[in-house]
Amino acid sequence: MGVFDWIKILGQISDEDVRVIAGTDAALYIIFNRYAAIFFLFITMFNVLVFVPMYITGDPSNKNDVES
């Protein structure tokens, strides 16, 4: 048994089972966290695919704007 075994179980349990076991508030909190994690995963992938290459390859239009 590992410390993070509960994450695997959390992914397998249904929302209705969580509601029965822990109550409505806990079920809503877990559902919110699940969707927030998915949302931030998409935002992170967008940032990695778009903004990081722009940052790496971008040059300032005026070289005097950059401090040494």
Secondary structure, DSSP 8 states (H G I E B T S, - for coil): --TTHHHHHHHHS-HHHHHHHH-HHHHHHHHHHHHHHHHHHHHHHHIIIIIHHHHHH---SSGGGS--
